[in-house]
């Protein structure tokens, strides 16, 4: 395998930015980033309570083979999120209890994979954040080369090494490393605005203020008409 297939280090989102960003839901970042960045819904938390936030440590493997994940674990830094392009394969698990225990011991923040895992009950008991396309009891092979530290496609979204990853029961969102800091004030404003809207709804103001104008714009109502 060509050594250029493995990029050992790259710029990461800073720990300070991660700590600030981790307080928000992935949905908030998707909204303030133009409703983009969310991985396909097939990639979901193994358990709804699981949450993850950190810089992406990217791995590309061949379906059903986890050789490069083992290599990535040897190179990743504490706080990193393993982001694995497993080609959406569900015919075999790429990781299980042994590897997840090692990831937790290494201080990795969690695992996001476009592939399957196994030993889900034990991972649940570990309370280690894992996001995958599902489970499969078949084990993987460890024979085929891949790439580490390169851009990958996971859940239909391009993830660059060092990008910001955040996930919860809704799913996973990726934000470009260079962009995440600029979104923090927008995220804070969005949270305040949503809290105000919820408070207004509880006071009986259930109809959205923009509804009539949007219905007119869509041609459902004529100008001057209302519901």
Rosetta silent file (secondary structure, phi, psi, omega in degrees, C-alpha in Angstrom):
SEQUENCE: XXXXXXXXXXXXXXXXXXXXXXXXXXXXXXXXXXXXXXXXXXXXXXXXXXXXXXXXXXXXXXXXXXXXXXXXXXXXXXXXXXXXXXXXXXXXXXXXXXXXXXXXXXXXXXXXXXXXXXXXXXXXXXXXXXXXXXXXXXXXXXXXXXXXXXXXXXXXXXXXXXXXXXXXXXXXXXXXXXXXXXXXXXXXXXXXXXXXXXXXXXXXXXXXXXXXXXXXXXXXXXXXXXX
SCORE:     score description
SCORE:     0.000 S_00000001
   1 L     0.000  136.383  177.704    0.000    0.000    0.000 S_00000001
   2 L   -66.262  132.058 -178.365    1.239    3.469   -0.876 S_00000001
   3 H   -62.459  -23.303  179.149    2.117    5.413    2.281 S_00000001
   4 H   -67.831  -11.391  175.343    0.289    8.447    0.889 S_00000001
   5 H   -70.225  -17.360  179.692   -2.924    6.538    1.585 S_00000001
   6 E  -116.107  113.632  173.449   -2.345    7.322    5.260 S_00000001
   7 L  -102.686  111.921 -169.456   -2.277   10.958    6.368 S_00000001
   8 L   -77.017  -28.068 -177.978   -1.268   10.795   10.003 S_00000001
   9 L  -145.962  157.507 -175.367   -2.089   14.330   11.066 S_00000001
  10 L  -166.439  161.031  178.417   -4.160   17.295    9.933 S_00000001
  11 L   -63.434  142.032  179.630   -5.697   20.483   11.387 S_00000001
  12 L  -124.260  156.102  168.895   -8.574   19.864   13.781 S_00000001
  13 L   -58.536  137.253 -176.485  -11.340   21.961   15.281 S_00000001
  14 L   -69.071  155.426  179.422   -9.947   23.275   18.575 S_00000001
  15 H   -61.128  -34.309  179.670  -10.997   21.774   21.888 S_00000001
  16 H   -65.441  -44.789  179.337  -12.396   25.151   22.951 S_00000001
  17 H   -65.645  -39.874  178.662  -14.659   25.394   19.898 S_00000001
  18 H   -61.235  -43.758 -179.796  -15.776   21.795   20.364 S_00000001
  19 H   -61.643  -39.431  178.422  -16.703   22.481   23.997 S_00000001
  20 H   -69.811  -42.030 -175.081  -18.792   25.499   22.944 S_00000001
  21 H   -73.300  -28.876 -174.310  -20.436   23.723   20.012 S_00000001
  22 L   -64.953  -17.079 -178.172  -21.231   20.515   21.907 S_00000001
  23 L   -76.549  -13.469 -177.353  -23.951   22.244   23.927 S_00000001
  24 L   -99.430  157.009  176.148  -26.172   22.597   20.842 S_00000001
  25 L   -76.593  151.391  173.378  -28.260   19.986   19.053 S_00000001
  26 H   -54.538  -36.808 -179.151  -27.197   18.790   15.606 S_00000001
  27 H   -59.701  -35.252  179.229  -30.523   20.146   14.309 S_00000001
  28 H   -64.136  -45.014  179.899  -29.507   23.659   15.345 S_00000001
  29 H   -66.869  -37.405  176.333  -26.309   23.479   13.309 S_00000001
  30 H   -59.943  -43.810 -179.869  -28.141   22.069   10.317 S_00000001
  31 H   -63.034  -48.841 -175.019  -30.563   25.010   10.435 S_00000001
  32 H   -77.691  -11.515  176.415  -27.934   27.726   10.766 S_00000001
  33 L   -97.064   16.207  178.122  -25.737   26.077    8.104 S_00000001
  34 L    85.093   29.195 -179.045  -28.488   26.335    5.500 S_00000001
  35 L    54.634   47.708  175.007  -30.163   23.005    6.241 S_00000001
  36 L  -139.500  166.835  177.558  -27.185   21.020    5.071 S_00000001
  37 L   101.046  -11.688 -179.762  -24.564   18.807    6.641 S_00000001
  38 E   -79.046  129.346  175.141  -26.876   16.136    8.054 S_00000001
  39 L   -68.491  154.800  177.774  -25.843   12.587    7.232 S_00000001
  40 L   -52.013  142.708 -176.623  -28.507   10.319    5.735 S_00000001
  41 L   -61.535  -11.394  176.070  -30.937    9.069    8.365 S_00000001
  42 L   -65.082  -22.066  178.260  -29.738    5.501    7.867 S_00000001
  43 L   -93.911  105.007 -172.114  -26.824    6.461   10.114 S_00000001
  44 E  -130.148  159.438  176.861  -28.398    6.590   13.556 S_00000001
  45 E   -60.986  137.779  177.422  -27.411    6.385   17.207 S_00000001
  46 L   -60.071  -34.158  172.336  -27.186    2.820   18.438 S_00000001
  47 L  -135.591  139.132 -172.812  -29.287    4.053   21.375 S_00000001
  48 L   -55.662  -26.732 -176.700  -31.299    7.331   21.293 S_00000001
  49 L   -77.468  -12.877 -173.360  -29.546    8.770   24.362 S_00000001
  50 L   -69.274  137.615  177.812  -26.091    8.602   22.759 S_00000001
  51 L  -133.967  148.360  178.735  -24.357   11.890   21.947 S_00000001
  52 E  -146.076  147.979  173.941  -21.031   12.659   20.314 S_00000001
  53 E  -155.820  135.883  178.981  -19.017   15.767   19.423 S_00000001
  54 E   164.252  178.413  178.260  -15.462   16.171   18.176 S_00000001
  55 E   -78.816  145.466 -177.916  -13.164   16.456   15.163 S_00000001
  56 E   -76.971  129.715  168.061  -13.461   13.863   12.416 S_00000001
  57 E  -110.277  103.943 -166.598  -10.744   11.247   12.021 S_00000001
  58 E   -87.270  142.397 -179.779  -11.672    9.867    8.614 S_00000001
  59 E  -139.963  134.243  173.576  -11.300    6.277    7.452 S_00000001
  60 E  -117.146  127.294 -179.715  -12.239    4.612    4.177 S_00000001
  61 L  -125.848  164.328  168.918  -12.563    0.824    4.065 S_00000001
  62 L   -80.206  148.944 -178.420  -13.751   -1.796    1.638 S_00000001
  63 L   -51.863  129.154  174.668  -17.175   -3.226    2.564 S_00000001
  64 L    78.385    8.061 -179.529  -16.878   -5.771    5.370 S_00000001
  65 E  -125.212  129.689 -174.645  -13.166   -5.209    6.017 S_00000001
  66 L  -115.320   18.733 -179.987  -11.866   -3.335    9.071 S_00000001
  67 H   -52.242  -47.254 -174.501   -8.079   -3.459    8.601 S_00000001
  68 H   -73.266  -20.793  176.111   -7.849    0.319    8.187 S_00000001
  69 H   -69.412  -40.277  176.291  -10.016    0.970   11.253 S_00000001
  70 H   -61.003  -41.633  178.529   -7.432   -0.817   13.384 S_00000001
  71 H   -64.453  -40.825 -179.545   -4.738    1.352   11.788 S_00000001
  72 H   -63.390  -39.763  179.177   -6.829    4.481   12.410 S_00000001
  73 H   -62.436  -30.807  178.531   -7.246    3.610   16.076 S_00000001
  74 H   -73.729  -18.824 -175.116   -3.457    3.484   16.391 S_00000001
  75 H  -108.924  -25.011 -175.558   -3.190    7.018   14.953 S_00000001
  76 L   -65.168  154.260 -178.959   -6.253    8.878   16.252 S_00000001
  77 L  -104.284  154.617  176.508   -5.936   11.358   19.117 S_00000001
  78 L   -52.705  136.434 -177.905   -8.046   11.592   22.284 S_00000001
  79 L    94.698  -17.376  178.942  -11.274   13.441   21.535 S_00000001
  80 L   -68.173  152.177  171.302  -11.364   12.397   17.879 S_00000001
  81 E  -107.893  120.121  174.281  -14.487   10.879   16.344 S_00000001
  82 E   -69.274  121.667  178.575  -13.788    7.962   14.018 S_00000001
  83 E  -117.221  111.011 -166.880  -15.782    8.660   10.847 S_00000001
  84 E  -114.213  121.363  172.929  -15.803    5.552    8.706 S_00000001
  85 E   -85.875   94.422  179.724  -16.875    5.244    5.074 S_00000001
  86 E   -99.295   16.568  176.540  -18.001    1.618    5.094 S_00000001
  87 E    63.689   19.552  177.732  -19.945    2.007    1.809 S_00000001
  88 E    71.201   12.458 -175.339  -23.269    1.538    3.615 S_00000001
  89 E   -71.381  133.608  177.436  -22.653   -2.207    3.837 S_00000001
  90 E  -119.060   14.215 -177.384  -24.830   -4.163    6.267 S_00000001
  91 E   -84.941  -13.748  177.846  -23.662   -7.673    5.427 S_00000001
  92 E  -156.175  148.306  177.533  -20.987   -7.697    8.135 S_00000001
  93 E   -78.834  141.275  176.888  -20.119   -5.651   11.208 S_00000001
  94 E   -90.554  -23.920 -178.115  -17.010   -3.491   11.023 S_00000001
  95 E  -146.836  157.670  177.131  -16.620   -3.132   14.804 S_00000001
  96 L  -148.048 -158.806 -174.323  -17.810   -4.734   18.023 S_00000001
  97 H   -55.574  -44.641 -175.705  -17.197   -4.773   21.763 S_00000001
  98 H   -60.804  -49.247 -178.383  -13.441   -5.364   21.610 S_00000001
  99 H   -68.932  -38.804  179.579  -12.729   -2.460   19.277 S_00000001
 100 H   -66.294  -36.254  176.396  -15.198   -0.134   20.993 S_00000001
 101 H   -62.793  -40.960  177.921  -13.594   -0.914   24.362 S_00000001
 102 H   -65.269  -41.626  178.583  -10.222    0.009   22.864 S_00000001
 103 H   -60.240  -43.871  179.483  -11.668    3.247   21.415 S_00000001
 104 H   -64.647  -42.172  179.262  -13.053    4.200   24.808 S_00000001
 105 H   -62.877  -34.323 -179.884   -9.740    3.360   26.491 S_00000001
 106 H   -77.286   -8.862  179.777   -7.928    5.539   23.938 S_00000001
 107 L    83.791   15.322  177.408  -10.176    8.469   24.784 S_00000001
 108 L   -70.856  141.917 -172.052  -11.828    8.666   21.375 S_00000001
 109 L   -71.763  -25.864 -179.212  -15.106   10.590   21.545 S_00000001
 110 E   163.964 -175.380 -177.142  -17.129    8.070   19.545 S_00000001
 111 E  -132.731  131.957  173.537  -17.657    6.305   16.237 S_00000001
 112 E  -123.703  121.824 -177.395  -19.754    7.285   13.218 S_00000001
 113 E  -138.746  140.443  171.798  -19.856    4.736   10.423 S_00000001
 114 E   -89.525   68.553 -175.452  -21.642    4.148    7.148 S_00000001
 115 E  -176.062 -175.085 -174.456  -21.653    0.466    7.982 S_00000001
 116 E  -105.356  158.401  174.033  -22.824   -2.016   10.602 S_00000001
 117 E  -123.193  172.593  172.246  -21.694   -2.886   14.128 S_00000001
 118 L  -137.892  178.337 -176.339  -22.253   -5.873   16.397 S_00000001
 119 L    61.702   40.888 -172.699  -22.388   -6.591   20.135 S_00000001
 120 H   -63.153  -35.164  179.766  -24.919   -3.785   20.448 S_00000001
 121 H   -66.475  -39.835  178.966  -26.120   -4.762   23.919 S_00000001
 122 H   -69.576  -38.353  176.428  -22.579   -4.711   25.295 S_00000001
 123 H   -64.341  -37.168  176.044  -21.850   -1.374   23.600 S_00000001
 124 H   -60.320  -45.555  179.750  -25.066   -0.083   25.172 S_00000001
 125 H   -64.289  -32.844  176.367  -23.832   -1.193   28.605 S_00000001
 126 H   -69.352  -23.915 -175.078  -20.515    0.571   27.926 S_00000001
 127 L    57.807   44.045  178.897  -22.501    3.722   27.108 S_00000001
 128 L  -101.804  130.651 -173.861  -20.054    4.476   24.304 S_00000001
 129 L   -69.521  116.825  179.022  -21.411    6.708   21.492 S_00000001
 130 E  -133.034  130.338  178.332  -21.816    4.721   18.287 S_00000001
 131 E  -123.143  124.174 -173.862  -23.721    5.788   15.177 S_00000001
 132 E  -148.922  176.234  177.220  -24.188    3.211   12.417 S_00000001
 133 L   -87.034    3.571  178.933  -26.516    1.927    9.708 S_00000001
 134 E   140.395 -160.729 -176.185  -27.511   -0.963   11.945 S_00000001
 135 E  -127.868  158.180  174.579  -26.182   -4.219   13.274 S_00000001
 136 L  -159.729  132.122 -178.553  -25.062   -7.576   11.923 S_00000001
 137 L   -72.197  -16.652  178.270  -23.547  -10.525   13.811 S_00000001
 138 L   -62.203  137.671  174.391  -21.119  -11.369   10.986 S_00000001
 139 L   -84.906  163.814 -179.605  -17.540  -10.394   11.724 S_00000001
 140 L   -90.057  167.339  167.209  -15.314   -8.507    9.264 S_00000001
 141 E   -90.272  170.387 -179.533  -12.207   -9.524    7.375 S_00000001
 142 L  -137.570   60.251 -168.762   -8.886   -7.746    7.968 S_00000001
 143 L  -131.196  -16.512 -167.310   -7.226   -8.036    4.595 S_00000001
 144 L  -114.887  134.511  178.989   -7.898   -5.048    2.351 S_00000001
 145 L   -68.782  165.639  178.616   -6.188   -1.659    2.255 S_00000001
 146 L  -159.757 -149.772 -178.335   -7.986    1.669    2.374 S_00000001
 147 E  -135.729  150.431  179.050   -7.307    5.271    3.300 S_00000001
 148 E  -130.927  136.868  176.034   -6.915    7.318    6.468 S_00000001
 149 L    77.074   17.141  176.008   -7.045   11.096    6.846 S_00000001
 150 L  -109.154  162.161  172.241   -8.565   11.727    3.415 S_00000001
 151 L   -59.221  140.585  178.009  -12.000   13.184    2.569 S_00000001
 152 E  -129.713  161.967  173.451  -14.703   10.522    2.757 S_00000001
 153 E  -109.137  116.239 -177.319  -18.347   10.262    1.783 S_00000001
 154 E  -129.475  119.645 -179.733  -20.468    9.190    4.738 S_00000001
 155 L    60.353   31.991  177.378  -24.253    9.156    4.591 S_00000001
 156 L    81.411    7.507 -178.020  -24.177   11.188    1.372 S_00000001
 157 E  -123.314  138.061  175.185  -22.085   13.993    2.876 S_00000001
 158 E   -75.190  128.264  176.664  -18.430   14.811    2.290 S_00000001
 159 E  -119.321  121.901  176.234  -16.453   14.733    5.537 S_00000001
 160 L   -95.372  148.875  177.918  -12.952   16.173    5.591 S_00000001
 161 L   -58.469  134.900 -179.976  -10.461   15.184    8.283 S_00000001
 162 L    91.433   -9.595  176.465  -10.695   17.630   11.186 S_00000001
 163 L   -62.944  160.243  179.404  -14.276   18.730   10.429 S_00000001
 164 E   -84.974  129.029  179.135  -16.673   19.145   13.345 S_00000001
 165 E  -115.941  132.333  174.173  -18.935   16.152   14.010 S_00000001
 166 E  -141.672  135.722 -177.910  -21.959   16.265   16.298 S_00000001
 167 E  -143.657  149.217  172.654  -24.609   13.590   16.811 S_00000001
 168 E  -149.972 -160.487 -177.231  -27.574   12.757   19.020 S_00000001
 169 L   -61.108  -18.109  177.913  -30.837   10.802   18.797 S_00000001
 170 L   -80.878  -25.887 -175.099  -31.804   12.769   15.671 S_00000001
 171 E   137.506 -160.889 -173.254  -28.698   11.789   13.728 S_00000001
 172 E  -122.964  137.841  175.596  -25.321   13.243   12.805 S_00000001
 173 E  -122.467  140.032  174.116  -24.334   16.630   11.358 S_00000001
 174 E  -114.788  136.166  175.842  -20.934   17.609    9.965 S_00000001
 175 E  -124.159  135.192 -179.199  -19.751   21.217    9.789 S_00000001
 176 L   -55.629  140.530 -177.818  -16.606   22.263    7.935 S_00000001
 177 L   -54.265  -41.734 -176.489  -13.669   22.907   10.251 S_00000001
 178 L   -73.608  -13.705 -171.575  -13.203   26.419    8.894 S_00000001
 179 L  -104.789  -23.599 -168.616  -16.897   27.276    9.340 S_00000001
 180 H   -60.131  -41.436 -177.388  -17.912   25.980   12.767 S_00000001
 181 H   -61.646  -39.229 -178.789  -16.654   28.950   14.830 S_00000001
 182 H   -68.799  -18.681 -179.338  -18.644   31.437   12.730 S_00000001
 183 H   -87.433  -13.287 -176.474  -21.830   29.422   13.332 S_00000001
 184 H   -60.109  -47.374  177.807  -21.643   29.551   17.139 S_00000001
 185 H   -65.420  -33.077  177.374  -23.335   32.965   17.535 S_00000001
 186 H   -66.631  -38.816  178.263  -25.974   31.949   14.995 S_00000001
 187 H   -64.978  -42.634  179.066  -26.632   28.763   16.961 S_00000001
 188 H   -61.814  -43.029  178.838  -26.988   30.734   20.197 S_00000001
 189 H   -64.106  -40.342 -179.374  -29.453   33.129   18.534 S_00000001
 190 H   -62.436  -42.076  179.637  -31.428   30.202   17.091 S_00000001
 191 H   -62.459  -43.403  179.115  -31.817   28.588   20.523 S_00000001
 192 H   -64.388  -44.619 -179.176  -33.139   31.836   22.009 S_00000001
 193 H   -62.736  -40.157  179.978  -35.530   32.384   19.095 S_00000001
 194 H   -68.388  -37.587  178.053  -36.912   28.847   19.363 S_00000001
 195 H   -63.134  -40.626  178.259  -37.418   29.211   23.124 S_00000001
 196 H   -64.731  -41.172 -179.541  -39.392   32.410   22.525 S_00000001
 197 H   -65.019  -41.049  178.871  -41.512   30.697   19.858 S_00000001
 198 H   -64.908  -41.103  177.717  -42.288   27.767   22.153 S_00000001
 199 H   -61.702  -40.973  178.835  -43.242   30.156   24.951 S_00000001
 200 H   -64.904  -40.447  178.576  -45.604   32.004   22.559 S_00000001
 201 H   -60.510  -42.815 -179.853  -47.198   28.712   21.483 S_00000001
 202 H   -66.562  -19.021  175.912  -47.855   27.826   25.117 S_00000001
 203 L   -90.547    3.283  176.129  -49.626   31.175   25.441 S_00000001
 204 L   104.619   -3.872 -179.095  -51.949   30.204   22.604 S_00000001
 205 L   -88.907   73.799 -171.351  -50.155   31.776   19.614 S_00000001
 206 L   -84.100  -23.213 -176.632  -49.963   28.506   17.695 S_00000001
 207 L   -82.827  131.226  179.050  -50.128   29.802   14.116 S_00000001
 208 L   -65.488  137.849 -176.304  -46.788   30.659   12.521 S_00000001
 209 L   -64.680  -24.247 -176.821  -46.505   34.349   11.633 S_00000001
 210 L   -92.066   -3.603 -169.351  -45.205   33.545    8.156 S_00000001
 211 H   -60.355  -50.898 -176.164  -47.910   31.023    7.213 S_00000001
 212 H   -60.607  -46.982 -179.164  -50.334   33.258    5.275 S_00000001
 213 H   -60.864  -38.157 -179.823  -47.595   34.949    3.235 S_00000001
 214 H   -70.163  -36.464  177.360  -46.087   31.577    2.338 S_00000001
 215 H   -66.023  -38.168  176.200  -49.465   30.179    1.279 S_00000001
 216 H   -65.663  -45.632  179.786  -49.981   33.202   -0.984 S_00000001
 217 H   -60.582  -34.502 -179.486  -46.478   32.820   -2.401 S_00000001
 218 L   -81.574   -6.159  179.265  -47.181   29.129   -3.094 S_00000001
 219 L    83.950    8.211  179.886  -50.410   30.015   -4.889 S_00000001
 220 L   -77.702  -37.929  174.879  -52.616   28.226   -2.364 S_00000001
 221 L  -116.103  152.454  174.093  -54.265   31.493   -1.287 S_00000001
 222 L   -85.507  158.024  177.573  -54.906   34.603   -3.341 S_00000001
 223 L   -56.053  129.183 -179.759  -53.492   37.973   -2.292 S_00000001
 224 L    95.123  -18.323  178.348  -55.670   39.354    0.475 S_00000001
 225 L   -81.574  161.157  174.475  -57.131   35.949    1.400 S_00000001
 226 L  -145.856  166.892  179.380  -56.468   34.233    4.705 S_00000001
 227 L   -70.218    0.000    0.000  -57.209   30.904    6.273 S_00000001
